[in-house]
Amino acid sequence: MAYARQDRLDHQPPFLKTLVELDMTVRRKYRAAAIPALAAVLCLLAAGAQAPEAQAQAPRPAAAPPAPKPLGAFESWTSAELGSGGGKVCYMFARPTDSAPKAAKRGEIMIVITHRPADKRQDEVSFQSGYPFKAGAPVAVEVDSKKFEFFTRPEVEAEAAWARDPAADKAIVAALRAGNTLKVRGTSQRDTATTDTFSLAGFSKAYAEIGKACNIK
């Protein structure tokens, strides 16, 4: 099942790194200043959403990258959209309120929910750990008392993890909408066990915003 989701594995770290920049932009009184690097990387996200066979086709002439549009900051969560019309992508993201162990050296840590209506895909859940995952180690997800598991492909994308299939995506999102706290537990390549805690305050409002932007009910 994991291998059927190759479309999720492309350009994930730069996309998530860029979300941090967008988060800062949104929270500075919602100023939607143009950030060329941001737009370029989010353009890669749109390319990464294509099926592998489509990516293998001859490259097309480069087009101007679309500018991301902030939709708002909702307590712990930020919503945004990329593109317009049939190619629009809508997403929301948050960073942890607490990460353990404190001494661990890590990059950006983030949880992301994405809608891609043109591909008939919604509620895609992904996690950026900020370190290379240990191959074969589980990534445990808890929403209050409900337990889930993400899959990883360290040989393809070292720092990312995903829900296993669309049914898991929907179950996790339903739990997030009703829950208070999200915890993600993983193990690094160096055998460091980590726990990241995310607040779900503002989740439902941020989720409603991306649903409205991508016309998903």
Phi, psi and omega in degrees: 000320181300320183290341177286352184249036180303330182298342179274348194267358185262134172064021185293313183298314178297326177298312183290323176299320180294327179299328177298316179297318179294320178305314179296321180296314181298317187281348172275065178059033175060031177287122181263056181294144179288128178237100185307316181296322179298311181298320181296317182289322178293334173296323176296324177302314179299320177294322181293341179283350181284156175292153182305322182293327178291324180293335183280349181291165180301139182295144178267162176302142183296135177250160178296130182293142179289152178270135178289149179243113176295137178256344177142162175249130185232089184055251185276353190241148177237137179245148179204167176224156179229132177081190182208169178060221183290342182263011184292140174238131180240140183209158177224152185206160177212155173252157186292149173276341178205141177225134179230146358286151183296329186281349183294133178273118186219158173274206180292141180240131187200147171246138186226138172244130186231139170249133172231080187300329181297331179261009182056042179233134179214164177062027180289125185253128177221158184225136175250122189273335184082011175201160176289130178290150172286130181299130177085348181282139181288154171243107185268137182236131178231129172244103190054245182263359182270137186244140178220177177218137174264158172252157177232158172225073185304332181286343180254311177218108192294329191248009185246152176219152185222157167295151192286330183199172182302325179296320177293319176307309184295320180295319180293315180297320178299319178293321179296321180295329183262351189264181179245324186220138175247132174237135177237125181244127180221175179229131183279169176303334180267013180068026174271121177276130183236153174227124177246130182248128180243137173280141177261011175297126181089355183301310185299321179292317178296321180294318178298325181293318180286330175295318178294318183294325181257010177056046178245127182256000000 
